[in-house]
Amino acid sequence: MGFRVVWEDGDEEDEVFDTYQEAEAAAQEGQSNYAAGGEVLHLSNPGDYPAPDDDDEYEYEIVEVDD
């Protein structure tokens, strides 16, 4: 058994994690990267990309899968 991250749009991480905590850490890193990307886009061209909203998080679910 393992754990996989499924994002709100239905995309799944390719990696299967051994523990729930490892999957959770990967999902939190993905959320951080999502937020950083939004900030970079805004800073590079504020007219086309609005400032990121701190409440806007890319939601995820951790699911248990068979390896």
All heavy atoms as TSV, in Angstrom:
chain	resi	resn	atom	element	x	y	z
A	1	MET	N	N	0.834	-1.172	0.000
A	1	MET	CA	C	0.000	0.000	0.000
A	1	MET	C	C	0.884	1.243	0.000
A	1	MET	O	O	1.949	1.269	0.590
A	1	MET	CB	C	-0.884	0.033	1.244
A	1	MET	CG	C	-1.908	-1.079	1.285
A	1	MET	SD	S	-3.036	-0.932	-0.063
A	1	MET	CE	C	-4.537	-0.777	0.795
A	2	GLY	N	N	0.380	2.283	-0.642
A	2	GLY	CA	C	1.084	3.546	-0.681
A	2	GLY	C	C	0.079	4.684	-0.717
A	2	GLY	O	O	-1.130	4.468	-0.644
A	3	PHE	N	N	0.595	5.881	-0.856
A	3	PHE	CA	C	-0.248	7.076	-0.852
A	3	PHE	C	C	0.122	7.955	-2.037
A	3	PHE	O	O	1.289	8.085	-2.388
A	3	PHE	CB	C	-0.068	7.847	0.459
A	3	PHE	CG	C	-0.485	7.050	1.662
A	3	PHE	CD1	C	0.418	6.256	2.337
A	3	PHE	CD2	C	-1.801	7.082	2.085
A	3	PHE	CE1	C	0.029	5.508	3.432
A	3	PHE	CE2	C	-2.200	6.336	3.183
A	3	PHE	CZ	C	-1.285	5.551	3.857
A	4	ARG	N	N	-0.892	8.558	-2.637
A	4	ARG	CA	C	-0.696	9.415	-3.794
A	4	ARG	C	C	-1.459	10.717	-3.575
A	4	ARG	O	O	-2.514	10.736	-2.962
A	4	ARG	CB	C	-1.199	8.705	-5.044
A	4	ARG	CG	C	-1.034	9.528	-6.310
A	4	ARG	CD	C	-1.357	8.748	-7.536
A	4	ARG	NE	N	-0.151	7.981	-7.868
A	4	ARG	CZ	C	-0.147	6.876	-8.583
A	4	ARG	NH1	N	-1.268	6.372	-9.030
A	4	ARG	NH2	N	0.983	6.261	-8.852
A	5	VAL	N	N	-0.918	11.794	-4.138
A	5	VAL	CA	C	-1.560	13.104	-4.070
A	5	VAL	C	C	-2.428	13.277	-5.314
A	5	VAL	O	O	-1.968	13.076	-6.437
A	5	VAL	CB	C	-0.518	14.245	-4.015
A	5	VAL	CG1	C	-1.198	15.598	-3.988
A	5	VAL	CG2	C	0.410	14.065	-2.822
A	6	VAL	N	N	-3.697	13.644	-5.090
A	6	VAL	CA	C	-4.624	13.952	-6.183
A	6	VAL	C	C	-5.019	15.413	-6.025
A	6	VAL	O	O	-5.544	15.819	-4.986
A	6	VAL	CB	C	-5.874	13.048	-6.137
A	6	VAL	CG1	C	-6.831	13.412	-7.266
A	6	VAL	CG2	C	-5.486	11.579	-6.195
A	7	TRP	N	N	-4.776	16.207	-7.065
A	7	TRP	CA	C	-5.061	17.643	-7.028
A	7	TRP	C	C	-6.503	17.900	-7.388
A	7	TRP	O	O	-7.179	17.065	-7.976
A	7	TRP	CB	C	-4.115	18.395	-7.960
A	7	TRP	CG	C	-2.699	18.250	-7.512
A	7	TRP	CD1	C	-1.758	17.403	-8.017
A	7	TRP	CD2	C	-2.077	18.926	-6.426
A	7	TRP	NE1	N	-0.592	17.530	-7.321
A	7	TRP	CE2	C	-0.751	18.453	-6.335
A	7	TRP	CE3	C	-2.505	19.885	-5.526
A	7	TRP	CZ2	C	0.142	18.913	-5.387
A	7	TRP	CZ3	C	-1.611	20.352	-4.573
A	7	TRP	CH2	C	-0.295	19.863	-4.516
A	8	GLU	N	N	-6.991	19.093	-7.064
A	8	GLU	CA	C	-8.403	19.440	-7.237
A	8	GLU	C	C	-8.890	19.340	-8.676
A	8	GLU	O	O	-10.067	19.136	-8.926
A	8	GLU	CB	C	-8.700	20.838	-6.692
A	8	GLU	CG	C	-8.049	21.960	-7.449
A	8	GLU	CD	C	-8.306	23.323	-6.845
A	8	GLU	OE1	O	-8.534	23.431	-5.624
A	8	GLU	OE2	O	-8.285	24.298	-7.608
A	9	ASP	N	N	-7.984	19.459	-9.647
A	9	ASP	CA	C	-8.388	19.356	-11.047
A	9	ASP	C	C	-8.348	17.925	-11.572
A	9	ASP	O	O	-8.567	17.679	-12.752
A	9	ASP	CB	C	-7.531	20.269	-11.921
A	9	ASP	CG	C	-6.060	19.896	-11.911
A	9	ASP	OD1	O	-5.684	18.919	-11.244
A	9	ASP	OD2	O	-5.272	20.610	-12.563
A	10	GLY	N	N	-8.047	16.973	-10.678
A	10	GLY	CA	C	-8.027	15.561	-11.057
A	10	GLY	C	C	-6.650	15.029	-11.401
A	10	GLY	O	O	-6.486	13.817	-11.566
A	11	ASP	N	N	-5.659	15.920	-11.540
A	11	ASP	CA	C	-4.294	15.451	-11.805
A	11	ASP	C	C	-3.768	14.686	-10.598
A	11	ASP	O	O	-4.046	15.044	-9.460
A	11	ASP	CB	C	-3.356	16.626	-12.092
A	11	ASP	CG	C	-3.551	17.206	-13.476
A	11	ASP	OD1	O	-4.193	16.541	-14.310
A	11	ASP	OD2	O	-3.066	18.320	-13.721
A	12	GLU	N	N	-3.004	13.652	-10.872
A	12	GLU	CA	C	-2.390	12.858	-9.808
A	12	GLU	C	C	-0.875	12.940	-9.921
A	12	GLU	O	O	-0.331	12.966	-11.019
A	12	GLU	CB	C	-2.792	11.390	-9.923
A	12	GLU	CG	C	-4.249	11.114	-9.713
A	12	GLU	CD	C	-4.570	9.635	-9.772
A	12	GLU	OE1	O	-3.651	8.806	-9.941
A	12	GLU	OE2	O	-5.754	9.301	-9.653
A	13	GLU	N	N	-0.225	12.966	-8.778
A	13	GLU	CA	C	1.229	12.871	-8.761
A	13	GLU	C	C	1.620	11.473	-9.249
A	13	GLU	O	O	0.931	10.492	-8.956
A	13	GLU	CB	C	1.773	13.074	-7.345
A	13	GLU	CG	C	1.605	14.471	-6.807
A	13	GLU	CD	C	2.538	15.475	-7.462
A	13	GLU	OE1	O	3.660	15.101	-7.854
A	13	GLU	OE2	O	2.131	16.629	-7.579
A	14	ASP	N	N	2.708	11.372	-9.981
A	14	ASP	CA	C	3.173	10.069	-10.448
A	14	ASP	C	C	3.738	9.236	-9.312
A	14	ASP	O	O	3.606	8.018	-9.301
A	14	ASP	CB	C	4.246	10.235	-11.533
A	14	ASP	CG	C	3.682	10.824	-12.818
A	14	ASP	OD1	O	2.477	10.624	-13.083
A	14	ASP	OD2	O	4.437	11.494	-13.539
A	15	GLU	N	N	4.352	9.920	-8.372
A	15	GLU	CA	C	5.039	9.215	-7.280
A	15	GLU	C	C	4.044	8.644	-6.277
A	15	GLU	O	O	3.062	9.275	-5.917
A	15	GLU	CB	C	5.989	10.173	-6.570
A	15	GLU	CG	C	6.866	9.491	-5.554
A	15	GLU	CD	C	7.942	10.409	-5.010
A	15	GLU	OE1	O	8.085	11.539	-5.494
A	15	GLU	OE2	O	8.638	9.965	-4.090
A	16	VAL	N	N	4.325	7.416	-5.845
A	16	VAL	CA	C	3.564	6.788	-4.765
A	16	VAL	C	C	4.450	6.833	-3.531
A	16	VAL	O	O	5.590	6.360	-3.550
A	16	VAL	CB	C	3.185	5.336	-5.118
A	16	VAL	CG1	C	2.498	4.663	-3.940
A	16	VAL	CG2	C	2.294	5.307	-6.347
A	17	PHE	N	N	3.938	7.413	-2.458
A	17	PHE	CA	C	4.706	7.610	-1.232
A	17	PHE	C	C	4.446	6.468	-0.256
A	17	PHE	O	O	3.352	5.908	-0.221
A	17	PHE	CB	C	4.341	8.953	-0.595
A	17	PHE	CG	C	4.632	10.120	-1.494
A	17	PHE	CD1	C	3.657	10.630	-2.332
A	17	PHE	CD2	C	5.888	10.691	-1.524
A	17	PHE	CE1	C	3.921	11.695	-3.183
A	17	PHE	CE2	C	6.170	11.758	-2.361
A	17	PHE	CZ	C	5.188	12.261	-3.198
A	18	ASP	N	N	5.454	6.153	0.532
A	18	ASP	CA	C	5.346	5.063	1.502
A	18	ASP	C	C	4.428	5.413	2.663
A	18	ASP	O	O	3.749	4.544	3.207
A	18	ASP	CB	C	6.725	4.676	2.044
A	18	ASP	CG	C	7.606	4.043	0.969
A	18	ASP	OD1	O	7.063	3.384	0.065
A	18	ASP	OD2	O	8.837	4.217	1.043
A	19	THR	N	N	4.422	6.684	3.065
A	19	THR	CA	C	3.624	7.080	4.218
A	19	THR	C	C	2.725	8.259	3.855
A	19	THR	O	O	2.994	9.006	2.913
A	19	THR	CB	C	4.509	7.502	5.411
A	19	THR	OG1	O	5.220	8.698	5.074
A	19	THR	CG2	C	5.484	6.401	5.810
A	20	TYR	N	N	1.676	8.405	4.639
A	20	TYR	CA	C	0.755	9.531	4.472
A	20	TYR	C	C	1.499	10.841	4.685
A	20	TYR	O	O	1.275	11.809	3.954
A	20	TYR	CB	C	-0.396	9.397	5.477
A	20	TYR	CG	C	-1.460	10.443	5.321
A	20	TYR	CD1	C	-2.573	10.207	4.519
A	20	TYR	CD2	C	-1.361	11.673	5.970
A	20	TYR	CE1	C	-3.558	11.170	4.365
A	20	TYR	CE2	C	-2.342	12.639	5.819
A	20	TYR	CZ	C	-3.433	12.389	5.012
A	20	TYR	OH	O	-4.405	13.352	4.856
A	21	GLN	N	N	2.407	10.862	5.657
A	21	GLN	CA	C	3.154	12.081	5.973
A	21	GLN	C	C	4.039	12.516	4.803
A	21	GLN	O	O	4.180	13.713	4.542
A	21	GLN	CB	C	4.005	11.884	7.239
A	21	GLN	CG	C	3.202	11.762	8.510
A	21	GLN	CD	C	2.578	10.381	8.714
A	21	GLN	OE1	O	2.895	9.421	8.016
A	21	GLN	NE2	N	1.668	10.287	9.664
A	22	GLU	N	N	4.645	11.564	4.098
A	22	GLU	CA	C	5.467	11.911	2.941
A	22	GLU	C	C	4.604	12.510	1.826
A	22	GLU	O	O	5.002	13.481	1.177
A	22	GLU	CB	C	6.200	10.679	2.412
A	22	GLU	CG	C	7.308	10.172	3.314
A	22	GLU	CD	C	7.904	8.868	2.816
A	22	GLU	OE1	O	7.278	8.179	1.984
A	22	GLU	OE2	O	9.003	8.523	3.279
A	23	ALA	N	N	3.430	11.942	1.616
A	23	ALA	CA	C	2.517	12.466	0.601
A	23	ALA	C	C	2.034	13.862	0.987
A	23	ALA	O	O	1.946	14.754	0.140
A	23	ALA	CB	C	1.333	11.517	0.414
A	24	GLU	N	N	1.741	14.051	2.256
A	24	GLU	CA	C	1.297	15.359	2.756
A	24	GLU	C	C	2.389	16.409	2.546
A	24	GLU	O	O	2.115	17.525	2.107
A	24	GLU	CB	C	0.947	15.252	4.238
A	24	GLU	CG	C	0.419	16.511	4.853
A	24	GLU	CD	C	-1.054	16.743	4.559
A	24	GLU	OE1	O	-1.754	15.791	4.208
A	24	GLU	OE2	O	-1.495	17.894	4.680
A	25	ALA	N	N	3.637	16.051	2.832
A	25	ALA	CA	C	4.753	16.982	2.651
A	25	ALA	C	C	4.917	17.351	1.173
A	25	ALA	O	O	5.163	18.515	0.840
A	25	ALA	CB	C	6.044	16.379	3.204
A	26	ALA	N	N	4.764	16.376	0.288
A	26	ALA	CA	C	4.870	16.651	-1.150
A	26	ALA	C	C	3.741	17.562	-1.609
A	26	ALA	O	O	3.953	18.468	-2.419
A	26	ALA	CB	C	4.851	15.340	-1.932
A	27	ALA	N	N	2.548	17.354	-1.090
A	27	ALA	CA	C	1.402	18.194	-1.453
A	27	ALA	C	C	1.611	19.619	-0.955
A	27	ALA	O	O	1.315	20.587	-1.677
A	27	ALA	CB	C	0.120	17.610	-0.879
A	28	GLN	N	N	2.127	19.778	0.235
A	28	GLN	CA	C	2.370	21.115	0.763
A	28	GLN	C	C	3.455	21.826	-0.035
A	28	GLN	O	O	3.381	23.033	-0.262
A	28	GLN	CB	C	2.716	21.043	2.243
A	28	GLN	CG	C	1.518	20.661	3.081
A	28	GLN	CD	C	1.849	20.424	4.531
A	28	GLN	OE1	O	3.015	20.359	4.928
A	28	GLN	NE2	N	0.819	20.284	5.344
A	29	GLU	N	N	4.453	21.078	-0.487
A	29	GLU	CA	C	5.482	21.674	-1.341
A	29	GLU	C	C	4.869	22.103	-2.673
A	29	GLU	O	O	5.184	23.169	-3.208
A	29	GLU	CB	C	6.625	20.693	-1.579
A	29	GLU	CG	C	7.730	21.268	-2.427
A	29	GLU	CD	C	8.884	20.309	-2.645
A	29	GLU	OE1	O	8.932	19.236	-2.008
A	29	GLU	OE2	O	9.743	20.652	-3.467
A	30	GLY	N	N	3.969	21.284	-3.200
A	30	GLY	CA	C	3.278	21.645	-4.442
A	30	GLY	C	C	2.448	22.905	-4.281
A	30	GLY	O	O	2.412	23.753	-5.169
A	31	GLN	N	N	1.772	23.047	-3.151
A	31	GLN	CA	C	1.009	24.262	-2.878
A	31	GLN	C	C	1.930	25.476	-2.808
A	31	GLN	O	O	1.598	26.544	-3.321
A	31	GLN	CB	C	0.234	24.136	-1.568
A	31	GLN	CG	C	-1.027	23.338	-1.674
A	31	GLN	CD	C	-1.804	23.336	-0.385
A	31	GLN	OE1	O	-1.228	23.304	0.704
A	31	GLN	NE2	N	-3.115	23.363	-0.494
A	32	SER	N	N	3.076	25.307	-2.177
A	32	SER	CA	C	4.038	26.398	-2.076
A	32	SER	C	C	4.536	26.805	-3.465
A	32	SER	O	O	4.640	27.996	-3.771
A	32	SER	CB	C	5.205	25.975	-1.190
A	32	SER	OG	O	6.185	26.979	-1.158
A	33	ASN	N	N	4.827	25.826	-4.300
A	33	ASN	CA	C	5.286	26.105	-5.659
A	33	ASN	C	C	4.202	26.813	-6.475
A	33	ASN	O	O	4.492	27.712	-7.264
A	33	ASN	CB	C	5.710	24.821	-6.359
A	33	ASN	CG	C	6.944	24.212	-5.754
A	33	ASN	OD1	O	7.694	24.856	-5.025
A	33	ASN	ND2	N	7.162	22.936	-6.028
A	34	TYR	N	N	2.952	26.407	-6.277
A	34	TYR	CA	C	1.818	27.042	-6.959
A	34	TYR	C	C	1.727	28.516	-6.573
A	34	TYR	O	O	1.577	29.391	-7.430
A	34	TYR	CB	C	0.537	26.292	-6.590
A	34	TYR	CG	C	-0.737	26.872	-7.147
A	34	TYR	CD1	C	-1.087	26.665	-8.478
A	34	TYR	CD2	C	-1.605	27.596	-6.341
A	34	TYR	CE1	C	-2.268	27.181	-8.997
A	34	TYR	CE2	C	-2.781	28.116	-6.840
A	34	TYR	CZ	C	-3.111	27.895	-8.179
A	34	TYR	OH	O	-4.282	28.420	-8.673
A	35	ALA	N	N	1.855	28.801	-5.285
A	35	ALA	CA	C	1.787	30.182	-4.802
A	35	ALA	C	C	2.965	31.005	-5.332
A	35	ALA	O	O	2.793	32.157	-5.759
A	35	ALA	CB	C	1.761	30.209	-3.278
A	36	ALA	N	N	4.152	30.423	-5.312
A	36	ALA	CA	C	5.332	31.134	-5.804
A	36	ALA	C	C	5.210	31.429	-7.297
A	36	ALA	O	O	5.575	32.518	-7.756
A	36	ALA	CB	C	6.595	30.326	-5.528
A	37	GLY	N	N	4.669	30.489	-8.050
A	37	GLY	CA	C	4.476	30.707	-9.484
A	37	GLY	C	C	3.525	31.855	-9.759
A	37	GLY	O	O	3.749	32.671	-10.659
A	38	GLY	N	N	2.444	31.934	-8.979
A	38	GLY	CA	C	1.500	33.036	-9.139
A	38	GLY	C	C	2.137	34.377	-8.851
A	38	GLY	O	O	1.883	35.370	-9.532
A	39	GLU	N	N	2.987	34.393	-7.836
A	39	GLU	CA	C	3.678	35.639	-7.485
A	39	GLU	C	C	4.667	36.044	-8.570
A	39	GLU	O	O	4.751	37.214	-8.941
A	39	GLU	CB	C	4.403	35.472	-6.150
A	39	GLU	CG	C	5.008	36.745	-5.642
A	39	GLU	CD	C	5.614	36.597	-4.257
A	39	GLU	OE1	O	5.173	35.719	-3.501
A	39	GLU	OE2	O	6.541	37.360	-3.947
A	40	VAL	N	N	5.403	35.082	-9.115
A	40	VAL	CA	C	6.366	35.376	-10.172
A	40	VAL	C	C	5.654	35.912	-11.407
A	40	VAL	O	O	6.095	36.891	-12.021
A	40	VAL	CB	C	7.202	34.124	-10.521
A	40	VAL	CG1	C	7.984	34.308	-11.811
A	40	VAL	CG2	C	8.142	33.774	-9.388
A	41	LEU	N	N	4.537	35.289	-11.785
A	41	LEU	CA	C	3.784	35.779	-12.939
A	41	LEU	C	C	3.299	37.206	-12.708
A	41	LEU	O	O	3.394	38.050	-13.609
A	41	LEU	CB	C	2.589	34.864	-13.222
A	41	LEU	CG	C	2.913	33.516	-13.845
A	41	LEU	CD1	C	1.654	32.659	-13.922
A	41	LEU	CD2	C	3.529	33.683	-15.227
A	42	HIS	N	N	2.798	37.482	-11.525
A	42	HIS	CA	C	2.319	38.831	-11.220
A	42	HIS	C	C	3.462	39.848	-11.283
A	42	HIS	O	O	3.308	40.930	-11.845
A	42	HIS	CB	C	1.656	38.872	-9.847
A	42	HIS	CG	C	1.301	40.255	-9.407
A	42	HIS	ND1	N	0.316	41.001	-10.024
A	42	HIS	CD2	C	1.805	41.042	-8.425
A	42	HIS	CE1	C	0.236	42.176	-9.437
A	42	HIS	NE2	N	1.132	42.233	-8.463
A	43	LEU	N	N	4.595	39.501	-10.712
A	43	LEU	CA	C	5.723	40.434	-10.701
A	43	LEU	C	C	6.296	40.646	-12.100
A	43	LEU	O	O	6.803	41.731	-12.403
A	43	LEU	CB	C	6.812	39.948	-9.748
A	43	LEU	CG	C	6.443	39.970	-8.265
A	43	LEU	CD1	C	7.540	39.311	-7.439
A	43	LEU	CD2	C	6.180	41.382	-7.784
A	44	SER	N	N	6.212	39.640	-12.961
A	44	SER	CA	C	6.780	39.783	-14.299
A	44	SER	C	C	5.885	40.606	-15.218
A	44	SER	O	O	6.371	41.260	-16.127
A	44	SER	CB	C	7.037	38.412	-14.924
A	44	SER	OG	O	5.807	37.762	-15.207
A	45	ASN	N	N	4.569	40.560	-14.973
A	45	ASN	CA	C	3.654	41.328	-15.809
A	45	ASN	C	C	2.347	41.548	-15.048
A	45	ASN	O	O	1.359	40.852	-15.275
A	45	ASN	CB	C	3.386	40.594	-17.120
A	45	ASN	CG	C	2.723	41.477	-18.145
A	45	ASN	OD1	O	2.271	42.561	-17.829
A	45	ASN	ND2	N	2.666	41.008	-19.375
A	46	PRO	N	N	2.335	42.527	-14.138
A	46	PRO	CA	C	1.168	42.749	-13.285
A	46	PRO	C	C	-0.107	43.083	-14.050
A	46	PRO	O	O	-1.204	42.834	-13.569
A	46	PRO	CB	C	1.564	43.907	-12.383
A	46	PRO	CG	C	2.983	44.202	-12.641
A	46	PRO	CD	C	3.412	43.451	-13.850
A	47	GLY	N	N	0.023	43.635	-15.258
A	47	GLY	CA	C	-1.160	43.968	-16.037
A	47	GLY	C	C	-1.920	42.746	-16.516
A	47	GLY	O	O	-3.135	42.767	-16.664
A	48	ASP	N	N	-1.211	41.668	-16.762
A	48	ASP	CA	C	-1.845	40.440	-17.255
A	48	ASP	C	C	-2.183	39.453	-16.143
A	48	ASP	O	O	-3.060	38.609	-16.319
A	48	ASP	CB	C	-0.938	39.730	-18.259
A	48	ASP	CG	C	-0.860	40.459	-19.590
A	48	ASP	OD1	O	-1.763	41.271	-19.872
A	48	ASP	OD2	O	0.098	40.217	-20.346
A	49	TYR	N	N	-1.460	39.528	-15.041
A	49	TYR	CA	C	-1.655	38.563	-13.961
A	49	TYR	C	C	-1.938	39.294	-12.652
A	49	TYR	O	O	-1.095	40.047	-12.170
A	49	TYR	CB	C	-0.400	37.698	-13.791
A	49	TYR	CG	C	-0.047	36.933	-15.040
A	49	TYR	CD1	C	0.965	37.369	-15.883
A	49	TYR	CD2	C	-0.740	35.786	-15.378
A	49	TYR	CE1	C	1.284	36.672	-17.037
A	49	TYR	CE2	C	-0.432	35.081	-16.531
A	49	TYR	CZ	C	0.583	35.530	-17.361
A	49	TYR	OH	O	0.890	34.839	-18.507
A	50	PRO	N	N	-3.101	39.085	-12.087
A	50	PRO	CA	C	-3.428	39.761	-10.825
A	50	PRO	C	C	-2.556	39.240	-9.683
A	50	PRO	O	O	-1.985	38.147	-9.765
A	50	PRO	CB	C	-4.895	39.402	-10.599
A	50	PRO	CG	C	-5.095	38.129	-11.343
A	50	PRO	CD	C	-4.162	38.190	-12.520
A	51	ALA	N	N	-2.491	40.026	-8.632
A	51	ALA	CA	C	-1.734	39.600	-7.451
A	51	ALA	C	C	-2.373	38.340	-6.878
A	51	ALA	O	O	-3.597	38.228	-6.845
A	51	ALA	CB	C	-1.717	40.705	-6.404
A	52	PRO	N	N	-1.561	37.386	-6.464
A	52	PRO	CA	C	-2.128	36.159	-5.895
A	52	PRO	C	C	-2.876	36.447	-4.598
A	52	PRO	O	O	-2.488	37.322	-3.822
A	52	PRO	CB	C	-0.915	35.271	-5.656
A	52	PRO	CG	C	0.272	36.131	-5.757
A	52	PRO	CD	C	-0.113	37.376	-6.488
A	53	ASP	N	N	-3.926	35.721	-4.395
A	53	ASP	CA	C	-4.739	35.832	-3.195
A	53	ASP	C	C	-4.224	34.818	-2.174
A	53	ASP	O	O	-4.095	33.636	-2.488
A	53	ASP	CB	C	-6.201	35.538	-3.549
A	53	ASP	CG	C	-7.140	35.712	-2.392
A	53	ASP	OD1	O	-6.689	36.069	-1.292
A	53	ASP	OD2	O	-8.348	35.494	-2.594
A	54	ASP	N	N	-3.933	35.273	-0.965
A	54	ASP	CA	C	-3.401	34.362	0.057
A	54	ASP	C	C	-4.363	33.236	0.399
A	54	ASP	O	O	-3.952	32.188	0.875
A	54	ASP	CB	C	-3.031	35.127	1.327
A	54	ASP	CG	C	-1.811	36.009	1.131
A	54	ASP	OD1	O	-1.016	35.730	0.210
A	54	ASP	OD2	O	-1.644	36.970	1.899
A	55	ASP	N	N	-5.660	33.457	0.166
A	55	ASP	CA	C	-6.652	32.424	0.456
A	55	ASP	C	C	-6.792	31.417	-0.678
A	55	ASP	O	O	-7.463	30.401	-0.534
A	55	ASP	CB	C	-8.019	33.057	0.732
A	55	ASP	CG	C	-8.002	33.879	2.004
A	55	ASP	OD1	O	-7.212	33.555	2.910
A	55	ASP	OD2	O	-8.777	34.855	2.083
A	56	ASP	N	N	-6.162	31.705	-1.821
A	56	ASP	CA	C	-6.265	30.833	-2.985
A	56	ASP	C	C	-5.232	29.716	-2.875
A	56	ASP	O	O	-4.042	29.933	-3.115
A	56	ASP	CB	C	-6.042	31.645	-4.265
A	56	ASP	CG	C	-6.213	30.812	-5.513
A	56	ASP	OD1	O	-6.952	29.817	-5.479
A	56	ASP	OD2	O	-5.605	31.177	-6.544
A	57	GLU	N	N	-5.692	28.547	-2.478
A	57	GLU	CA	C	-4.801	27.393	-2.383
A	57	GLU	C	C	-5.251	26.334	-3.374
A	57	GLU	O	O	-6.441	26.160	-3.606
A	57	GLU	CB	C	-4.810	26.801	-0.969
A	57	GLU	CG	C	-4.104	27.639	0.049
A	57	GLU	CD	C	-3.973	26.920	1.383
A	57	GLU	OE1	O	-4.527	25.819	1.535
A	57	GLU	OE2	O	-3.307	27.480	2.256
A	58	TYR	N	N	-4.301	25.652	-3.935
A	58	TYR	CA	C	-4.566	24.548	-4.842
A	58	TYR	C	C	-4.864	23.334	-3.965
A	58	TYR	O	O	-3.969	22.780	-3.338
A	58	TYR	CB	C	-3.336	24.346	-5.720
A	58	TYR	CG	C	-3.568	23.577	-6.986
A	58	TYR	CD1	C	-4.647	23.846	-7.800
A	58	TYR	CD2	C	-2.684	22.588	-7.379
A	58	TYR	CE1	C	-4.851	23.150	-8.969
A	58	TYR	CE2	C	-2.873	21.881	-8.542
A	58	TYR	CZ	C	-3.963	22.162	-9.341
A	58	TYR	OH	O	-4.165	21.462	-10.493
A	59	GLU	N	N	-6.138	22.947	-3.893
A	59	GLU	CA	C	-6.567	21.885	-2.984
A	59	GLU	C	C	-6.093	20.513	-3.460
A	59	GLU	O	O	-5.888	20.284	-4.652
A	59	GLU	CB	C	-8.089	21.896	-2.866
A	59	GLU	CG	C	-8.649	23.180	-2.285
A	59	GLU	CD	C	-8.216	23.425	-0.853
A	59	GLU	OE1	O	-8.140	22.459	-0.078
A	59	GLU	OE2	O	-7.959	24.600	-0.520
A	60	TYR	N	N	-5.966	19.610	-2.520
A	60	TYR	CA	C	-5.510	18.260	-2.819
A	60	TYR	C	C	-6.168	17.269	-1.879
A	60	TYR	O	O	-6.766	17.628	-0.879
A	60	TYR	CB	C	-3.991	18.159	-2.697
A	60	TYR	CG	C	-3.489	18.401	-1.295
A	60	TYR	CD1	C	-3.368	17.353	-0.382
A	60	TYR	CD2	C	-3.144	19.676	-0.861
A	60	TYR	CE1	C	-2.919	17.577	0.912
A	60	TYR	CE2	C	-2.700	19.906	0.418
A	60	TYR	CZ	C	-2.590	18.849	1.300
A	60	TYR	OH	O	-2.146	19.073	2.574
A	61	GLU	N	N	-6.023	16.010	-2.245
A	61	GLU	CA	C	-6.489	14.913	-1.413
A	61	GLU	C	C	-5.407	13.839	-1.433
A	61	GLU	O	O	-4.773	13.608	-2.470
A	61	GLU	CB	C	-7.796	14.364	-1.986
A	61	GLU	CG	C	-8.391	13.225	-1.215
A	61	GLU	CD	C	-9.673	12.714	-1.861
A	61	GLU	OE1	O	-10.070	13.220	-2.915
A	61	GLU	OE2	O	-10.251	11.787	-1.295
A	62	ILE	N	N	-5.191	13.204	-0.313
A	62	ILE	CA	C	-4.262	12.088	-0.224
A	62	ILE	C	C	-5.089	10.811	-0.295
A	62	ILE	O	O	-6.021	10.636	0.503
A	62	ILE	CB	C	-3.444	12.104	1.085
A	62	ILE	CG1	C	-2.760	13.459	1.310
A	62	ILE	CG2	C	-2.448	10.956	1.118
A	62	ILE	CD1	C	-1.699	13.809	0.320
A	63	VAL	N	N	-4.774	9.950	-1.254
A	63	VAL	CA	C	-5.515	8.704	-1.400
A	63	VAL	C	C	-4.584	7.520	-1.217
A	63	VAL	O	O	-3.401	7.576	-1.548
A	63	VAL	CB	C	-6.231	8.616	-2.770
A	63	VAL	CG1	C	-7.289	9.698	-2.896
A	63	VAL	CG2	C	-5.260	8.693	-3.904
A	64	GLU	N	N	-5.138	6.456	-0.698
A	64	GLU	CA	C	-4.369	5.226	-0.510
A	64	GLU	C	C	-4.494	4.393	-1.779
A	64	GLU	O	O	-5.589	4.234	-2.327
A	64	GLU	CB	C	-4.905	4.448	0.686
A	64	GLU	CG	C	-3.982	3.352	1.155
A	64	GLU	CD	C	-4.385	2.785	2.493
A	64	GLU	OE1	O	-5.389	3.248	3.073
A	64	GLU	OE2	O	-3.689	1.877	2.956
A	65	VAL	N	N	-3.372	3.881	-2.286
A	65	VAL	CA	C	-3.356	3.115	-3.527
A	65	VAL	C	C	-2.572	1.822	-3.309
A	65	VAL	O	O	-1.745	1.712	-2.411
A	65	VAL	CB	C	-2.719	3.915	-4.675
A	65	VAL	CG1	C	-3.539	5.130	-5.018
A	65	VAL	CG2	C	-1.288	4.311	-4.371
A	66	ASP	N	N	-2.862	0.847	-4.172
A	66	ASP	CA	C	-2.058	-0.373	-4.197
A	66	ASP	C	C	-0.854	-0.112	-5.076
A	66	ASP	O	O	-0.985	0.467	-6.152
A	66	ASP	CB	C	-2.865	-1.542	-4.763
A	66	ASP	CG	C	-4.009	-1.946	-3.856
A	66	ASP	OD1	O	-3.832	-1.848	-2.618
A	66	ASP	OD2	O	-5.061	-2.342	-4.362
A	67	ASP	N	N	0.312	-0.495	-4.628
A	67	ASP	CA	C	1.541	-0.263	-5.408
A	67	ASP	C	C	1.482	-0.996	-6.690
A	67	ASP	O	O	1.434	-1.727	-7.312
A	67	ASP	CB	C	2.777	-0.671	-4.614
A	67	ASP	CG	C	3.014	0.305	-3.456
A	67	ASP	OD1	O	2.365	1.353	-3.412
A	67	ASP	OD2	O	3.857	-0.006	-2.613
